Amino acid sequence: MDNFYENLSPEDVQILDSLSKLLIELRESRAALLDRYGVADDTALFEKIRSGDIDEHPAYEVYLGAKLIESTREAVRKELRDYMLEK
C-alpha cells in the first residue's frame, strides 16, 4: 500500500493531522456529554427531556451542546474532505 502522505508537504500533513485529531476530540466530547444521560444521540436525549424522564435543566443545555458539537464535526469533516480533494 502506498504511503498516503508521500506526496504531501509537511504543512499539508500537519493540517490533515490537526483536522483528524479535532474530529476525534469532538466525537469523544459529544459522547461524554451524551453518556451522562445514557443515550447514544441528541435525538434520544431530547426525547427523554420531552417525555419528562429527565429534568430539563441541565439536560437541555447538554442537548444544545451535543447539537453544537455535531454541527462543528460536520463542518470539520467538510473542511477535511475539501482539503483532501484539493491535494
N, CA, C and O of each residue as an XYZ file, in Angstrom:
348
protein
N       0.841     -1.173      0.000
C       0.000      0.000      0.000
C       0.889      1.240      0.000
O       1.852      1.323      0.763
N       0.564      2.191     -0.851
C       1.333      3.418     -0.940
C       1.135      4.264      0.304
O       0.087      4.225      0.948
N       2.179      5.039      0.628
C       2.104      5.952      1.754
C       1.262      7.155      1.348
O       1.627      7.889      0.430
N       0.164      7.354      2.012
C      -0.759      8.438      1.691
C      -0.077      9.800      1.763
O      -0.373     10.688      0.962
N       0.827      9.967      2.712
C       1.471     11.253      2.944
C       2.686     11.498      2.044
O       3.289     12.570      2.090
N       3.030     10.535      1.253
C       4.255     10.591      0.456
C       4.355     11.849     -0.409
O       5.428     12.449     -0.482
N       3.291     12.256     -1.051
C       3.325     13.387     -1.975
C       2.822     14.695     -1.365
O       2.557     15.657     -2.086
N       2.694     14.730     -0.061
C       2.201     15.929      0.615
C       3.347     16.675      1.282
O       4.330     16.078      1.721
N       3.200     17.971      1.348
C       4.199     18.780      2.046
C       4.032     18.571      3.552
O       2.974     18.135      4.006
N       5.069     18.880      4.321
C       4.940     18.768      5.780
C       3.791     19.622      6.328
O       3.131     19.229      7.290
N       3.555     20.777      5.725
C       2.457     21.641      6.165
C       1.105     20.967      5.918
O       0.207     21.026      6.758
N       0.975     20.325      4.748
C      -0.270     19.618      4.443
C      -0.502     18.468      5.416
O      -1.624     18.249      5.873
N       0.549     17.747      5.727
C       0.435     16.631      6.675
C       0.005     17.154      8.039
O      -0.840     16.552      8.703
N       0.581     18.264      8.450
C       0.239     18.843      9.753
C      -1.234     19.275      9.784
O      -1.929     19.041     10.772
N      -1.699     19.895      8.714
C      -3.098     20.336      8.652
C      -4.038     19.135      8.699
O      -5.009     19.134      9.456
N      -3.751     18.113      7.893
C      -4.592     16.912      7.881
C      -4.595     16.233      9.244
O      -5.635     15.773      9.715
N      -3.427     16.173      9.872
C      -3.318     15.552     11.191
C      -4.123     16.340     12.223
O      -4.825     15.754     13.047
N      -4.020     17.660     12.177
C      -4.749     18.506     13.133
C      -6.258     18.363     12.968
O      -6.986     18.253     13.955
N      -6.725     18.366     11.734
C      -8.157     18.213     11.494
C      -8.651     16.834     11.946
O      -9.733     16.711     12.520
N      -7.857     15.816     11.684
C      -8.239     14.459     12.099
C      -8.316     14.349     13.610
O      -9.252     13.755     14.145
N      -7.339     14.917     14.300
C      -7.351     14.890     15.769
C      -8.538     15.670     16.318
O      -9.159     15.254     17.296
N      -8.854     16.799     15.694
C     -10.003     17.586     16.132
C     -11.299     16.791     15.998
O     -12.157     16.844     16.879
N     -11.441     16.055     14.899
C     -12.635     15.213     14.728
C     -12.759     14.192     15.848
O     -13.852     13.965     16.367
N     -11.654     13.582     16.219
C     -11.665     12.590     17.293
C     -12.040     13.247     18.624
O     -12.851     12.708     19.377
N     -11.451     14.407     18.912
C     -11.750     15.101     20.162
C     -13.221     15.520     20.230
O     -13.855     15.402     21.279
N     -13.749     16.001     19.130
C     -15.159     16.385     19.103
C     -16.065     15.176     19.310
O     -17.040     15.250     20.058
N     -15.749     14.068     18.653
C     -16.550     12.847     18.815
C     -16.556     12.390     20.271
O     -17.602     12.038     20.816
N     -15.369     12.401     20.898
C     -15.267     11.946     22.277
C     -15.974     12.898     23.238
O     -16.589     12.459     24.210
N     -15.888     14.193     22.970
C     -16.566     15.166     23.826
C     -18.075     15.001     23.758
O     -18.763     15.048     24.778
N     -18.582     14.809     22.550
C     -20.024     14.615     22.369
C     -20.482     13.338     23.077
O     -21.511     13.324     23.752
N     -19.712     12.282     22.913
C     -20.060     11.013     23.560
C     -20.076     11.168     25.083
O     -20.950     10.619     25.754
N     -19.116     11.910     25.623
C     -19.063     12.118     27.074
C     -20.301     12.881     27.559
O     -20.857     12.558     28.608
N     -20.725     13.878     26.808
C     -21.939     14.616     27.173
C     -23.156     13.692     27.187
O     -23.929     13.676     28.145
N     -23.310     12.933     26.120
C     -24.485     12.064     25.994
C     -24.464     10.908     26.989
O     -25.514     10.450     27.440
N     -23.263     10.440     27.329
C     -23.139      9.342     28.297
C     -23.691      9.716     29.669
O     -24.134      8.847     30.420
N     -23.666     10.997     29.995
C     -24.228     11.437     31.288
C     -25.676     10.983     31.449
O     -26.143     10.719     32.557
N     -26.377     10.897     30.316
C     -27.797     10.555     30.342
C     -28.072      9.183     29.744
O     -29.228      8.798     29.570
N     -27.008      8.442     29.429
C     -27.176      7.086     28.922
C     -27.857      7.003     27.575
O     -28.628      6.079     27.316
N     -27.569      7.979     26.704
C     -28.172      7.992     25.376
C     -27.075      7.969     24.317
O     -25.933      8.352     24.567
N     -27.455      7.508     23.128
C     -26.487      7.389     22.036
C     -26.430      8.629     21.163
O     -25.420      8.878     20.504
N     -27.510      9.416     21.151
C     -27.509     10.597     20.291
C     -28.389     11.688     20.889
O     -29.113     11.473     21.860
N     -28.301     12.866     20.277
C     -29.038     14.003     20.815
C     -30.544     13.845     20.663
O     -31.304     14.389     21.464
N     -30.981     13.118     19.661
C     -32.415     12.881     19.474
C     -32.987     12.104     20.663
O     -34.063     12.431     21.162
N     -32.277     11.096     21.103
C     -32.717     10.313     22.255
C     -32.725     11.157     23.520
O     -33.621     11.031     24.354
N     -31.721     12.021     23.657
C     -31.689     12.905     24.823
C     -32.882     13.858     24.800
O     -33.536     14.058     25.824
N     -33.163     14.437     23.657
C     -34.303     15.348     23.546
C     -35.609     14.631     23.881
O     -36.480     15.202     24.538
N     -35.745     13.410     23.443
C     -36.965     12.640     23.727
C     -37.113     12.406     25.229
O     -38.222     12.476     25.759
N     -35.998     12.126     25.921
C     -36.061     11.946     27.380
C     -36.479     13.242     28.071
O     -37.223     13.223     29.051
N     -35.992     14.363     27.551
C     -36.370     15.661     28.122
C     -37.849     15.916     27.864
O     -38.589     16.288     28.774
N     -38.273     15.717     26.626
C     -39.657     15.974     26.222
C     -40.650     15.122     27.004
O     -41.718     15.592     27.396
N     -40.283     13.863     27.224
C     -41.194     12.954     27.906
C     -41.198     13.147     29.421
O     -42.048     12.598     30.122
N     -40.241     13.931     29.918
C     -40.170     14.151     31.358
C     -39.381     13.097     32.104
O     -39.353     13.105     33.334
N     -38.737     12.184     31.383
C     -37.913     11.154     32.039
C     -36.737     11.753     32.787
O     -36.272     11.196     33.780
N     -36.258     12.897     32.303
C     -35.165     13.596     32.978
C     -35.527     15.070     33.082
O     -36.321     15.587     32.296
N     -34.926     15.740     34.071
C     -35.182     17.165     34.265
C     -34.635     17.972     33.098
O     -33.595     17.659     32.518
N     -35.373     19.016     32.782
C     -34.995     19.874     31.657
C     -33.646     20.557     31.881
O     -32.857     20.722     30.950
N     -33.398     20.946     33.113
C     -32.125     21.605     33.413
C     -31.260     20.674     34.235
O     -31.733     20.191     35.264
N     -30.037     20.392     33.857
C     -29.262     20.959     32.756
C     -29.304     20.138     31.469
O     -28.506     20.373     30.562
N     -30.208     19.196     31.380
C     -30.215     18.294     30.221
C     -30.387     19.041     28.903
O     -29.785     18.665     27.897
N     -31.201     20.093     28.898
C     -31.408     20.815     27.639
C     -30.120     21.518     27.196
O     -29.823     21.586     26.003
N     -29.363     22.037     28.160
C     -28.082     22.650     27.824
C     -27.115     21.610     27.252
O     -26.362     21.896     26.321
N     -27.147     20.411     27.816
C     -26.316     19.319     27.301
C     -26.763     18.953     25.885
O     -25.937     18.719     25.004
N     -28.071     18.907     25.683
C     -28.617     18.644     24.348
C     -28.102     19.677     23.345
O     -27.634     19.321     22.264
N     -28.193     20.949     23.710
C     -27.716     22.006     22.810
C     -26.215     21.878     22.556
O     -25.751     22.081     21.434
N     -25.465     21.544     23.592
C     -24.024     21.338     23.434
C     -23.710     20.193     22.481
O     -22.817     20.300     21.642
N     -24.444     19.109     22.615
C     -24.238     17.952     21.727
C     -24.580     18.314     20.290
O     -23.884     17.900     19.363
N     -25.655     19.090     20.095
C     -26.026     19.541     18.747
C     -24.934     20.437     18.157
O     -24.591     20.314     16.981
N     -24.398     21.328     18.972
C     -23.351     22.230     18.509
C     -22.077     21.464     18.146
O     -21.440     21.750     17.133
N     -21.719     20.503     18.971
C     -20.540     19.687     18.666
C     -20.743     18.930     17.363
O     -19.830     18.860     16.541
N     -21.922     18.365     17.166
C     -22.188     17.615     15.926
C     -22.113     18.540     14.712
O     -21.584     18.157     13.668
N     -22.632     19.729     14.845
C     -22.567     20.704     13.758
C     -21.112     21.069     13.447
O     -20.724     21.188     12.285
N     -20.333     21.242     14.485
C     -18.907     21.544     14.306
C     -18.190     20.376     13.655
O     -17.353     20.574     12.774
N     -18.508     19.163     14.079
C     -17.900     17.969     13.458
C     -18.199     17.913     11.971
O     -17.320     17.601     11.168
N     -19.430     18.211     11.604
C     -19.792     18.200     10.179
C     -18.995     19.244      9.405
O     -18.553     18.981      8.287
N     -18.811     20.414      9.983
C     -18.036     21.473      9.321
C     -16.569     21.054      9.170
O     -15.959     21.295      8.128
N     -16.011     20.435     10.198
C     -14.619     19.985     10.130
C     -14.485     18.856      9.116
O     -13.517     18.822      8.356
N     -15.440     17.935      9.092
C     -15.413     16.864      8.081
C     -15.414     17.437      6.672
O     -14.662     16.986      5.808
N     -16.258     18.426      6.450
C     -16.326     19.066      5.130
C     -14.995     19.740      4.797
O     -14.490     19.626      3.681
N     -14.447     20.432      5.768
C     -13.157     21.098      5.548
C     -12.068     20.082      5.221
O     -11.269     20.296      4.308
N     -12.035     18.985      5.959
C     -11.055     17.933      5.707
C     -11.252     17.327      4.329
O     -10.284     17.137      3.593
N     -12.477     17.024      3.977
C     -12.775     16.450      2.658
C     -12.354     17.409      1.550
O     -11.687     17.013      0.594
N     -12.744     18.658      1.685
C     -12.413     19.646      0.661
C     -10.895     19.832      0.546
O     -10.365     19.977     -0.555
N     -10.216     19.826      1.668
C      -8.763     19.981      1.667
C      -8.104     18.801      0.946
O      -7.180     18.982      0.153
N      -8.592     17.597      1.233
C      -8.011     16.410      0.597
C      -8.291     16.385     -0.902
O      -7.457     15.919     -1.679
N      -9.453     16.880     -1.313
C      -9.773     16.911     -2.728
C      -8.896     17.891     -3.491
O      -8.651     17.715     -4.684
N      -8.423     18.923     -2.801
C      -7.531     19.895     -3.433
C      -6.149     19.315     -3.671
O      -5.444     19.755     -4.579
N      -5.757     18.356     -2.888
C      -4.387     17.813     -2.964
C      -4.278     16.720     -3.972
O      -3.199     16.159     -4.159
